[in-house]
Amino acid sequence: MAIIYEITVKDGTYQNKQGETKNSYQRIGVVMETKAGLMMKLRSIPIVEGGWNGMAYLNQPRPKDGFPKDDGFPKDNDEDLPF
């Protein structure tokens, strides 16, 4: 199942280092392509001051960061460890 869209909502604002007010967003789910058509999967319902109005953005998926996935195990190498 390929992810077609990320579902995001504006969940507040913050001030950056320059003092500018910026919007903050929360990813709440995805839209996937399946054999039967498009499917939406909501992972969370946003908690927003004043209540969520049900509106969300459908954005193109962000590219993966390119870093190798760390499985938590040490990597083997050719160097001998002194014991």
Order of alpha helices (4+ residues) and beta strands (2+ residues): beta-beta-beta-beta
